[in-house]
Amino acid sequence: MENPEISVIIPVYNTEEYVRDAIMSILNQTLKEIEIIVVNDGSTDNGLQIIKELAESDTRIQVYSQENQGQAIARNYGLEKAKGKYLYFMDSDDLLEKEALTCCYEKCEKENLDFVFFDAEVFGDTKWTSSFFDYDRSKIVKNSVYTGKEILDLLLQFDAFRAPSWLYLVKHDFVRHAGIRFCPVRHEDLLFSSFVHIYSQRVGYLSRKFFRRRLRPNSVMTTRYSSEDINAYLTIIGELSNAKTENTRQIIDNLIGYIINPAIHNARTLPFSERMRVLNICVTKSYLKFITLKNKTVFLFPFTVKLKSFFKKKNDRYN
C-alpha cells in the first residue's frame, strides 16, 4: 500500500502458537488502509512459515527477517520501513479488538493528536495477575485533550502510567521529529513511551479495553527478576536523566522515582555482590534521593520482608 493510514509493526520471536491469531486480529480491523510490517527476529520455530502463508493471502503484510537482536531492534527496523501517517506496535502473542484502529485513527484526526492511548485486559495464565497488569484508567482520565506532561503527571499520581507501546497509536511525524526510538534493553517500551509523553503537545484517551494481553510463562514479564532487569531500568533512568531540561526536569524526576522504586524493591532478590554493584551505581549517579527509605531498607536487608510476613501471619493468628 502506497499511502497507508497506519503502519502496524509486529516483531516476532518464537511465538508460532500465537502469531497467526495476533496477525489475524490486525487483518480483521475495520480500518483497512493499513500496512502490516512483520519483523522476524531470528525465530527458530515455525513462526516465519506461518507469517509467509498469511502474507501470500494479503498484500498488506510485509515480511522482513533479521538475526536475533531483540524486540527493540526489530521495532526500530520496522520504524525505518513504515510509511503510515500513524504508528501502532503490536505484539505477536496478543490480540487487538477489531474496531481499535478505526476508533484511534478517527480520534487522532478529529482532535489533531500526537497520540491517543487506551486500556487493555489480560487473559491466559491468570496466576500472574497483579495490580501491575491493571490497564484500566477510566476512573482517572477524562475525555479531554492534555499535553503529554499533564497526562503523565496525572497517571504517575495514581500509579497508572503503563509503558507498553501497544497501548498507543502515535503520529509518525511526531515520532520522527522528536527522534524517538526503542532503547535496545529489556523493557524497551518504557523509554519509548516516556519520551512520547514528555515531548507531546496534544494527547487523547479512549476509555476502551481494545487490547487483550496474553499472560504466559517464560515471557519477559513473567520470568524471575534478574540482573538484566535492573540493568535495563538503570540504563533507562540514565537516558531520562540525560534528557532533562528546565521544562522537563520536574516531570522526569517524578518519572525516575516511579521507575526506580519498584526496580530497587524487586532487586532485593539479587545476590549480595550484585546488589552492592547496583548500590554503587545509585550512589555515583545520585539516584538515592529518588528511592524511599522503605525500599532502601528492603534492598539492603532483604530478610526484613520475611520478618514482616512472619509477624503479620502471627498477628493474624491471634486476631
Sequence and secondary structure as in RCSB ss.txt:
>XXXX:A:sequence
MENPEISVIIPVYNTEEYVRDAIMSILNQTLKEIEIIVVNDGSTDNGLQIIKELAESDTRIQVYSQENQGQAIAR
NYGLEKAKGKYLYFMDSDDLLEKEALTCCYEKCEKENLDFVFFDAEVFGDTKWTSSFFDYDRSKIVKNSVYTGKE
ILDLLLQFDAFRAPSWLYLVKHDFVRHAGIRFCPVRHEDLLFSSFVHIYSQRVGYLSRKFFRRRLRPNSVMTTRY
SSEDINAYLTIIGELSNAKTENTRQIIDNLIGYIINPAIHNARTLPFSERMRVLNICVTKSYLKFITLKNKTVFL
FPFTVKLKSFFKKKNDRYN
>XXXX:A:secstr
  S SEEEEEEESS TTTHHHHHHHHHT S   EEEEEEEES  SSHHHHHHHHHHH TTEEEEEE S  HHHHH
HHHHHH  SSEEEE  TT EE TTHHHHHHHHHHHHT SEEEEEEEEEE GGG  GGG    TTT  SS B HHH
HHHHHHHTT     GGGEEEEHHHHHHHT    SSTTTHHHHHHHHHHH S EEEEEEEEEEEEE TTSTTTS  
 HHHHHHHHHHHHHHHHT  TTTHHHHHHHHHHHHHHHHHHGGGS HHHHHHHHHHHHHTT GGGS HHHHHHHH
 THHHHHHHHHHHHHHHT 
